[in-house]
Amino acid sequence: FFPFFYNYNLITTWLLNYLLKKKEKNKETQIKTNGSLIYRALLKNGYSNFSLEIFEYCSPENTILREQYYMNLLKPEYNILKTAGSFLGFKHSEETIKKFRVQSPKQQEQLKILNSSPESLERLLEMNKARSKRVELLDTLNSTTTVYSSIVEAAQGIGCDPGTIRYAIKSLQEKKISTLIKTRYKLVTKELEQVEAVESNYLLKVEVVDTLTSQSIVYPSISEAGRALGCTTVSVWKALQNYDKGVNKPLKNRYTVKRYSNKS
């Protein structure tokens, strides 16, 4: 902890470091226009008139804690804030508050005029178009496909919340899960083609051999096998791929999964 003194008036490290950064960034104009006591003292007397005194050494993680201790103990004159490392409790002067009150309505009126101009409205429309996401939906009841220019437009078209479509897109992109929107509409994307390819594989008939009992059971799909064995569909699919590659890696260290072949 490094407290600083000017004419025996204590300034805490955190505050002086903040002020030094202001100086390094050549913000003298800002310092001049600021009404704080420490700013005025720095401009009047110069940084060279402030000296350094070391009260104690401490680890970096304890600096704020020790600074708070000395602030409570010595009550530094130039520190108007009571919490170390925080602007909590700072209050604007009455003069500043009056300026805010005068400026705020003016700024709101200027923004209102600016945003209502044809040029601004056109620019906002272009920005919205650039951010919008094209959505293509397949109606599974009549097999028709409709393309919408945005998620909001698609939601309005099928009568649902935009969040529902966003969730369906996220599930498709991140979890590779294709979900029906309103139990009827399906997203048409490249991700959907990949998911449907995997799902078609899950419909394969598979034969599962229990290596402990030599019992063999045929399941109509990979999903059914997963449910029966108490594991995920993906785990069964990976076990099937391992068998196809000649890799001896039984599922759950017990079950061999292979494609069902009707020899009869």
PAVO-831486 format. One record per residue (C-alpha): x, y, z; residue in one letter. Coordinates in steps of 0.1 Angstrom, whole numbers, plus 5000, padded with zeros to 4 digits. Layout:
% PAVO-831486
XYZA/...
***
This chain:
% PAVO-831486
500050005000F/501550334989F/499850645004P/500850984989F/501051315008F/500851684997Y/501351925026N/500551635050Y/497251575033N/496851205025L/495851074990I/495450704985T/497350514959T/494350414938W/493250784933L/496750914925L/497350624900N/494050724883Y/495151084881L/498650994868L/496950794840K/494951104831K/498251294829K/499851024807E/496951044783K/497451414779N/494051504793K/495051834809E/491952004793T/489651754810Q/491551804843I/491152184840K/487452154834T/486951914863N/485952074896G/487551824920S/489851934948L/492651704939I/492551814902Y/492752174912R/495552104937A/497551914910L/497252194885L/498152464910K/501052294928N/502352034902G/502951664905Y/506451724919S/505051864951N/503451534960F/505651284979S/505550914984L/505450745018E/505350365023I/503150255052F/503449885046E/504149625019Y/501449385009C/500549144982S/498649284951P/495449094960E/495349264994N/495949624982T/492349734982I/491749575016L/494749755032R/493850085014E/490450065029Q/491950015063Y/494050325061Y/491250525046M/489150435076N/492050515100L/493450835085L/490450975067K/492351135037P/491251485030E/491351464992Y/489351134990N/485651224989I/484750864982L/484650625012K/485150284994T/488650194981A/488850114944G/485250224938S/483250534927F/480450414949L/478950724966G/480050974940F/477651264934K/477551514906H/477551884916S/474452084913E/475952274884E/476551944865T/473051824873I/471552144859K/473652094827K/472251744823F/468651874827R/469252134800V/471051904776Q/468851594779S/465651734763P/467851904735K/469551574727Q/466251374727Q/464751634703E/467851614680Q/467651234680L/463951244672K/464451474643I/467451274630L/465650934632N/462551064615S/464251184584S/463750964552P/467550914550E/467750784585S/464750554581L/466250414549E/469550364566R/467850184595L/466049954571L/469249864553E/470949794586M/468049564596N/468249384563K/471949324567A/471449184602R/468348974593S/468648594588K/466948424558R/464748144569V/463347864547E/460447654562L/458947334549L/455347264556D/455246894563T/451446874558L/451446994521N/455146964513S/455347334503T/458447544510T/458347914519T/461348154521V/461248444546Y/463648734547S/464048724585S/463248524616I/460548784626V/458848754592E/458848374594A/457348384629A/454648614617Q/454048394587G/453348074607I/451948244638G/454648174664C/457148364686D/460448444670P/462248284699G/460747944689T/462347964655I/465648084670R/465647784694Y/464947544664A/467947694645I/470147674676K/469147304682S/469847224645L/473247404644Q/474647314678E/472946994689K/472246854654K/468646794664I/465846864639S/462646984656T/459147054641L/457947404647I/454347394658K/454447024651T/454247114614R/457147324600Y/460647214594K/463747424588L/465447374555V/469247424558T/472447244551K/472547134587E/469146974582L/470546764553E/473346644575Q/470946564604V/468546374582E/471446164568A/472446064603V/468846004613E/468345774583S/471245574596N/469545544630Y/466645364613L/469045074604L/468144734618K/470944624641V/471944304658E/473244324694V/475244034707V/475744014745D/479343884748T/478743754784L/475743534775T/476143504737S/472543604734Q/471643794702S/468844044698I/467744224666V/466344584670Y/464444764643P/466545074647S/469645214665I/467345434686S/465445124699E/468744944706A/469945244726G/466745254747R/466944884754A/470644894764L/470245214785G/472645434764C/472445704739T/471745654702T/475045804694V/476845554715S/475245264696V/476045434663W/479745464673K/479845094684A/478344994650L/481045204632Q/483745044653N/482444694643Y/482444794606D/486044914609K/487144584626G/487744764659V/487044534689N/485444784713K/482144644727P/479544884738L/479544924776K/482444664775N/479744404768R/477744444737Y/478844394701T/476744594676V/476544504639K/474244554609R/471544304608Y/471744074578S/468643844570N/470443534557K/467143364552S/
***
